[in-house]
Amino acid sequence: MPGEAPPDASARALLEERAGIACFRDFDGPGCAAHLRRAADLAGAAGDAVTAARAALWLVRRSFTAGTEAIGRSVDVGPVEALLVPGSPAEVRAQAHGLLAEVAFQANDL
């Protein structure tokens, strides 16, 4: 059925996250984004909010550290701000605040 997670969605989400991080470290922006989007989708469908949040954080990090298009400009931080809702794990909220500070610094928006 549409919207249902495959039985191994959590495991696949973790693998996609690892592949996305590997692409990030290998400067493969498009591959990184594709893997991390799949990780977030799979984790979300499986109800794994922490893995979905980590994937969203890596996606935003990729958008402001890859290439030169983000230098001196702000990037879309909507996915990170969405993690700051009450009830989110404290670790996720802390990482989200840290990343928002990095993005502001990169955009020279202090």
C-alpha positions in Angstrom: 0.0 0.0 0.0 1.2 3.5 -0.7 2.7 5.2 2.3 3.5 2.0 4.1 7.1 1.3 5.0 8.7 -1.9 3.6 9.5 -4.5 6.3 13.1 -3.6 6.3 12.7 0.2 6.1 14.6 1.0 9.2 17.6 -1.0 8.1 17.5 0.4 4.6 17.2 3.9 6.1 20.4 3.4 8.0 22.2 2.1 4.9 21.0 5.0 2.9 22.2 7.4 5.6 25.6 5.8 5.6 25.8 6.0 1.8 24.7 9.7 1.9 27.4 10.5 4.4 30.0 8.6 2.3 29.0 10.7 -0.7 29.2 13.8 1.3 32.7 13.0 2.3 33.6 12.2 -1.3 32.2 15.5 -2.6 29.4 13.8 -4.5 26.6 16.4 -3.9 23.9 14.8 -6.0 24.5 11.3 -4.7 24.6 12.6 -1.2 21.3 14.4 -1.5 19.6 11.4 -3.2 20.7 8.9 -0.5 19.9 11.2 2.4 16.4 12.0 1.0 15.8 8.2 0.7 17.1 7.7 4.2 14.7 10.4 5.6 11.7 9.0 3.7 12.4 5.4 4.7 13.0 6.4 8.3 9.9 8.5 8.5 7.8 5.8 7.0 9.2 3.4 9.6 8.6 5.8 12.5 12.3 6.3 13.2 12.3 10.0 14.0 16.0 10.1 15.0 17.3 8.6 11.8 15.0 10.9 9.8 16.3 13.9 11.7 19.9 13.0 11.2 19.3 12.6 7.5 17.6 16.0 7.4 20.6 17.6 9.3 23.1 16.1 6.9 21.0 17.3 3.9 21.1 20.9 5.2 24.8 20.6 6.0 25.4 19.5 2.4 23.5 22.4 1.0 25.7 25.0 2.7 29.1 23.3 2.6 29.1 21.9 -1.0 30.3 24.2 -3.6 30.3 28.0 -3.6 26.6 28.8 -4.0 25.9 29.2 -0.3 28.8 31.5 0.5 27.4 34.7 1.9 23.8 33.5 1.5 21.3 31.7 3.6 20.1 28.2 2.7 16.7 26.6 3.3 16.7 25.6 7.0 13.1 24.6 7.1 13.9 20.9 7.6 16.1 21.8 10.6 13.6 24.2 12.1 11.0 21.5 11.8 13.1 19.4 14.2 12.7 22.0 17.0 9.2 21.0 17.9 8.3 20.0 21.4 8.7 16.3 21.9 11.7 16.0 19.6 14.5 14.1 21.3 16.8 16.5 23.2 19.8 15.3 21.2 18.1 16.1 17.9 17.1 19.6 19.1 20.7 20.3 20.3 22.1 19.2 16.9 19.5 21.3 15.1 20.4 24.4 17.1 24.1 23.8 16.4 23.5 23.5 12.7 21.4 26.6 12.6 24.3 28.5 14.2 26.7 27.2 11.6 24.4 28.2 8.8 24.0 31.7 10.2 27.8 32.0 10.5 28.3 30.8 7.0 25.8 33.3 5.7 27.4 36.1 7.8 24.0 36.6 9.4 25.1 37.1 13.0 
